Amino acid sequence: MKKIVLIAPFFGKLPKESFQLTLNSCKFNETIDWIIFTDDETKYDYPKNVKVVYQTWPGFAKLIKFSLNKKFHIEAILKDPYKLNDYKPLYG
């Protein structure tokens, strides 16, 4: 069976009131895997199809810049997490 992977970087505090509900929803979508890059180390009940990678914003930005430069010879400009939207098509 084919699977889908969604990559979701989120830096800052995750919305505590609703994030566990989102994770509960993820659990029932077994054909989708999630990879969350975040610096929020709040304890949640993560389902088996959600992988969390704890990373600081500067570390993640450095990783993205290196990958884009190496693979596509693109010089990424990432001053804050908001600009990650511009690079979504290249995450895969």
C-alpha positions as CSV (number, residue, x, y, z in Angstrom):
1,M,0.0,0.0,0.0
2,K,1.3,3.5,-0.8
3,K,1.7,6.0,1.9
4,I,1.7,9.8,2.2
5,V,4.1,11.7,4.3
6,L,3.3,15.3,5.4
7,I,6.1,17.4,6.7
8,A,5.0,20.1,9.1
9,P,7.6,22.5,10.6
10,F,6.2,24.5,13.5
11,F,8.4,26.8,15.7
12,G,7.2,28.4,18.8
13,K,4.5,27.1,21.2
14,L,2.1,24.6,19.7
15,P,-1.6,25.4,20.4
16,K,-1.9,23.3,23.5
17,E,-5.7,23.4,23.6
18,S,-6.2,21.9,20.1
19,F,-2.9,20.1,19.2
20,Q,-3.8,16.9,21.1
21,L,-7.1,16.8,19.2
22,T,-5.1,17.1,15.9
23,L,-2.8,14.3,17.0
24,N,-5.9,12.1,17.8
25,S,-7.2,12.8,14.3
26,C,-3.8,11.8,12.8
27,K,-4.0,8.5,14.6
28,F,-7.1,7.5,12.6
29,N,-5.4,8.3,9.2
30,E,-3.1,5.3,9.2
31,T,-2.1,5.8,5.5
32,I,-0.6,9.2,6.3
33,D,2.6,9.7,8.2
34,W,3.5,13.0,9.7
35,I,6.9,14.4,10.4
36,I,6.8,17.5,12.7
37,F,9.9,19.6,13.1
38,T,9.4,21.8,16.2
39,D,11.2,23.4,19.1
40,D,8.2,22.9,21.5
41,E,9.1,20.0,23.8
42,T,5.7,19.9,25.5
43,K,4.7,16.3,26.2
44,Y,1.8,15.0,24.0
45,D,0.5,11.6,23.3
46,Y,1.9,11.1,19.8
47,P,0.5,8.3,17.7
48,K,2.8,5.9,15.9
49,N,2.3,7.6,12.6
50,V,3.6,10.9,13.9
51,K,7.3,11.4,14.2
52,V,8.6,14.5,16.0
53,V,12.0,15.9,15.3
54,Y,13.1,18.4,18.0
55,Q,15.0,21.1,16.3
56,T,15.7,24.8,16.9
57,W,14.8,27.3,14.3
58,P,18.4,28.3,13.5
59,G,19.3,24.6,13.2
60,F,16.3,23.9,10.9
61,A,17.0,26.9,8.8
62,K,20.6,25.8,8.4
63,L,19.5,22.3,7.3
64,I,17.1,23.8,4.7
65,K,19.6,26.2,3.4
66,F,22.2,23.4,3.0
67,S,19.8,21.0,1.3
68,L,18.5,23.5,-1.2
69,N,22.0,24.7,-2.0
70,K,23.4,21.2,-2.5
71,K,20.4,19.7,-4.4
72,F,19.2,22.7,-6.5
73,H,21.9,25.3,-6.2
74,I,19.4,27.7,-4.6
75,E,20.4,30.2,-2.0
76,A,17.6,30.2,0.5
77,I,16.8,33.3,2.5
78,L,15.2,32.3,5.9
79,K,15.1,35.0,8.5
80,D,12.1,33.7,10.4
81,P,9.8,30.6,10.3
82,Y,7.1,32.5,8.4
83,K,9.1,32.3,5.2
84,L,9.0,28.4,5.2
85,N,5.8,28.6,3.2
86,D,7.8,29.8,0.3
87,Y,9.8,26.6,0.3
88,K,7.0,24.0,0.8
89,P,7.2,22.6,-2.7
90,L,10.8,21.6,-2.1
91,Y,10.5,19.7,1.2
92,G,10.2,16.3,-0.4
